[in-house]
Amino acid sequence: MKAEPASPSPVRKEFLVFGSPALEEAEIQEVVATLRSGWIGTGPRVARFEAEFGRYTGAPHALALNSCTAGLHLSLLAAGIGPGDEVIAPPFTFAATANSIIHTGATPVFVDVEERSQNIDPSRIERAITPRTRAILPVHFAGRPCDMDAILGLASRHGLRVIQDAAHASETTWRGRHVGSLGDAACFSFYVTKNVVTGEGGMVTTPHAAWAETIQMYGLHGLSKGAWRRYSDEGFVHYQVLFPGYKYNMTDMAAALGIHQLARVEANAEIRRSIWARYDRAFADLPCTLPAPEEAGTRHARHLYTLLVDTDRLRVTRDRVVEELKGEGIGTGIHFISLHLHPWYRDRFHFGPDDFPVSRRLSERTISLPLSARLKDQDVQDVIAAVRKVLLRHV
């Protein structure tokens, strides 16, 4: 490792916010046009965004919602999952993954992840299957695809549904196919930090027409007709309540952003790819583990660039590194603290800290660095300088 002189002054004076989105004039003008149209709820822009996302992923049906969490919940309901059922998922994920299972009345059954990919370990899934198992819910962590051949094969042999948490995976492909066209459903996030941004928002893709109809209906109070169609120039149509549904619909205000974000998704992906390569070169000699290379035949969406700090070689914890990076003017994220370590899941299911050892190890060492397409060259250089300064200070 190359020792570098430490500077007492912080690397940046202006704090670099983690996950700040790349928004351009096209989005601004589309939002203005939406406001002027008078149609700011669920309407024609949502329909356009759904159609364009469906084409992008190759999925027969794409349903826009107000979050990926809503998508997971409704996909599980469309699969008929409820009380007494079990759904297999990784613990190394955001709370929404397991919360969605809980909200159906089913039970999440955690399976540990692989350390290299940080995705659910297919070799451990089969031993977790019981007569109550109804589905597998893999998470494409950071945008790296899970081993979908193995997961889909297991699901086929055991008669299980596959509902993907693709919150990080807008651009992810597996063996030449977009993950949105695999399995029974894939649920995407357009939260403000994601690769495609609508502020808040999500999308479900599915090959099943019946699922698409259910998700659309359940997502808007269980009404028989969508609100924008009821009040469009096609003429008023009385609605009927077919199910006590939820208020999960996306608005045209959100879709106005998504339409143009999706149009630039490939250009923005190249910017993140370039930043990723700079990070790899800059951090190769530090006491940390870099993200594993992209696997042949797949595409990594590069949503998160996560370092695993080598706490065995440093004199400080990961949390101390995060605090010192903040002091240098660099915002970071922690993705994630394994769910079995959180109080509710720990107490509800009587987990011990070592029940999922790989997830625990990752939880104690992971740091996500800024990777937005909004970053300028100097921003990237500041991140590099700050990471090197902080880690080398504690070797």
LINQUI-V409268 format. One record per residue. N is the residue number from 1. SS is DSSP state (~ for helix, > for strand, _ for the rest). Layout:
BEGIN
n:N ss:SS
n:N ss:SS
END
This chain:
BEGIN
n:1 ss:_
n:2 ss:_
n:3 ss:_
n:4 ss:_
n:5 ss:_
n:6 ss:_
n:7 ss:_
n:8 ss:_
n:9 ss:_
n:10 ss:_
n:11 ss:_
n:12 ss:_
n:13 ss:_
n:14 ss:_
n:15 ss:_
n:16 ss:>
n:17 ss:_
n:18 ss:_
n:19 ss:_
n:20 ss:_
n:21 ss:_
n:22 ss:_
n:23 ss:_
n:24 ss:_
n:25 ss:~
n:26 ss:~
n:27 ss:~
n:28 ss:~
n:29 ss:~
n:30 ss:~
n:31 ss:~
n:32 ss:~
n:33 ss:~
n:34 ss:~
n:35 ss:~
n:36 ss:~
n:37 ss:~
n:38 ss:_
n:39 ss:_
n:40 ss:_
n:41 ss:_
n:42 ss:_
n:43 ss:_
n:44 ss:~
n:45 ss:~
n:46 ss:~
n:47 ss:~
n:48 ss:~
n:49 ss:~
n:50 ss:~
n:51 ss:~
n:52 ss:~
n:53 ss:~
n:54 ss:~
n:55 ss:~
n:56 ss:~
n:57 ss:~
n:58 ss:_
n:59 ss:_
n:60 ss:_
n:61 ss:>
n:62 ss:>
n:63 ss:>
n:64 ss:>
n:65 ss:>
n:66 ss:_
n:67 ss:_
n:68 ss:~
n:69 ss:~
n:70 ss:~
n:71 ss:~
n:72 ss:~
n:73 ss:~
n:74 ss:~
n:75 ss:~
n:76 ss:~
n:77 ss:~
n:78 ss:~
n:79 ss:_
n:80 ss:_
n:81 ss:_
n:82 ss:_
n:83 ss:_
n:84 ss:_
n:85 ss:_
n:86 ss:>
n:87 ss:>
n:88 ss:>
n:89 ss:>
n:90 ss:_
n:91 ss:_
n:92 ss:_
n:93 ss:_
n:94 ss:_
n:95 ss:~
n:96 ss:~
n:97 ss:~
n:98 ss:~
n:99 ss:~
n:100 ss:~
n:101 ss:~
n:102 ss:~
n:103 ss:~
n:104 ss:_
n:105 ss:_
n:106 ss:_
n:107 ss:>
n:108 ss:>
n:109 ss:>
n:110 ss:>
n:111 ss:_
n:112 ss:_
n:113 ss:>
n:114 ss:_
n:115 ss:_
n:116 ss:_
n:117 ss:_
n:118 ss:_
n:119 ss:_
n:120 ss:>
n:121 ss:_
n:122 ss:~
n:123 ss:~
n:124 ss:~
n:125 ss:~
n:126 ss:~
n:127 ss:~
n:128 ss:~
n:129 ss:_
n:130 ss:_
n:131 ss:_
n:132 ss:_
n:133 ss:>
n:134 ss:>
n:135 ss:>
n:136 ss:>
n:137 ss:>
n:138 ss:_
n:139 ss:>
n:140 ss:_
n:141 ss:~
n:142 ss:~
n:143 ss:~
n:144 ss:_
n:145 ss:_
n:146 ss:_
n:147 ss:_
n:148 ss:~
n:149 ss:~
n:150 ss:~
n:151 ss:~
n:152 ss:~
n:153 ss:~
n:154 ss:~
n:155 ss:~
n:156 ss:~
n:157 ss:~
n:158 ss:~
n:159 ss:_
n:160 ss:_
n:161 ss:>
n:162 ss:>
n:163 ss:>
n:164 ss:>
n:165 ss:>
n:166 ss:_
n:167 ss:_
n:168 ss:_
n:169 ss:_
n:170 ss:_
n:171 ss:_
n:172 ss:_
n:173 ss:>
n:174 ss:>
n:175 ss:_
n:176 ss:_
n:177 ss:>
n:178 ss:>
n:179 ss:~
n:180 ss:~
n:181 ss:~
n:182 ss:_
n:183 ss:_
n:184 ss:_
n:185 ss:>
n:186 ss:>
n:187 ss:>
n:188 ss:>
n:189 ss:>
n:190 ss:_
n:191 ss:>
n:192 ss:_
n:193 ss:_
n:194 ss:_
n:195 ss:_
n:196 ss:_
n:197 ss:_
n:198 ss:_
n:199 ss:>
n:200 ss:_
n:201 ss:_
n:202 ss:>
n:203 ss:>
n:204 ss:>
n:205 ss:>
n:206 ss:>
n:207 ss:_
n:208 ss:_
n:209 ss:~
n:210 ss:~
n:211 ss:~
n:212 ss:~
n:213 ss:~
n:214 ss:~
n:215 ss:~
n:216 ss:~
n:217 ss:~
n:218 ss:~
n:219 ss:_
n:220 ss:>
n:221 ss:_
n:222 ss:_
n:223 ss:>
n:224 ss:_
n:225 ss:_
n:226 ss:_
n:227 ss:~
n:228 ss:~
n:229 ss:~
n:230 ss:~
n:231 ss:_
n:232 ss:_
n:233 ss:_
n:234 ss:_
n:235 ss:_
n:236 ss:_
n:237 ss:_
n:238 ss:_
n:239 ss:_
n:240 ss:_
n:241 ss:>
n:242 ss:_
n:243 ss:_
n:244 ss:_
n:245 ss:_
n:246 ss:_
n:247 ss:>
n:248 ss:_
n:249 ss:>
n:250 ss:_
n:251 ss:_
n:252 ss:~
n:253 ss:~
n:254 ss:~
n:255 ss:~
n:256 ss:~
n:257 ss:~
n:258 ss:~
n:259 ss:~
n:260 ss:~
n:261 ss:~
n:262 ss:~
n:263 ss:~
n:264 ss:_
n:265 ss:~
n:266 ss:~
n:267 ss:~
n:268 ss:~
n:269 ss:~
n:270 ss:~
n:271 ss:~
n:272 ss:~
n:273 ss:~
n:274 ss:~
n:275 ss:~
n:276 ss:~
n:277 ss:~
n:278 ss:~
n:279 ss:~
n:280 ss:~
n:281 ss:~
n:282 ss:~
n:283 ss:~
n:284 ss:_
n:285 ss:_
n:286 ss:_
n:287 ss:_
n:288 ss:>
n:289 ss:>
n:290 ss:_
n:291 ss:_
n:292 ss:_
n:293 ss:_
n:294 ss:_
n:295 ss:_
n:296 ss:_
n:297 ss:_
n:298 ss:>
n:299 ss:>
n:300 ss:_
n:301 ss:_
n:302 ss:_
n:303 ss:_
n:304 ss:_
n:305 ss:>
n:306 ss:>
n:307 ss:>
n:308 ss:>
n:309 ss:>
n:310 ss:_
n:311 ss:_
n:312 ss:_
n:313 ss:_
n:314 ss:_
n:315 ss:_
n:316 ss:_
n:317 ss:_
n:318 ss:~
n:319 ss:~
n:320 ss:~
n:321 ss:~
n:322 ss:~
n:323 ss:~
n:324 ss:~
n:325 ss:~
n:326 ss:~
n:327 ss:~
n:328 ss:_
n:329 ss:_
n:330 ss:>
n:331 ss:_
n:332 ss:_
n:333 ss:>
n:334 ss:_
n:335 ss:_
n:336 ss:_
n:337 ss:_
n:338 ss:_
n:339 ss:~
n:340 ss:~
n:341 ss:~
n:342 ss:_
n:343 ss:~
n:344 ss:~
n:345 ss:~
n:346 ss:~
n:347 ss:~
n:348 ss:~
n:349 ss:~
n:350 ss:_
n:351 ss:_
n:352 ss:_
n:353 ss:_
n:354 ss:_
n:355 ss:_
n:356 ss:_
n:357 ss:~
n:358 ss:~
n:359 ss:~
n:360 ss:~
n:361 ss:~
n:362 ss:~
n:363 ss:~
n:364 ss:~
n:365 ss:~
n:366 ss:>
n:367 ss:>
n:368 ss:>
n:369 ss:>
n:370 ss:_
n:371 ss:_
n:372 ss:_
n:373 ss:_
n:374 ss:_
n:375 ss:_
n:376 ss:_
n:377 ss:~
n:378 ss:~
n:379 ss:~
n:380 ss:~
n:381 ss:~
n:382 ss:~
n:383 ss:~
n:384 ss:~
n:385 ss:~
n:386 ss:~
n:387 ss:~
n:388 ss:~
n:389 ss:~
n:390 ss:~
n:391 ss:~
n:392 ss:~
n:393 ss:~
n:394 ss:_
n:395 ss:_
END
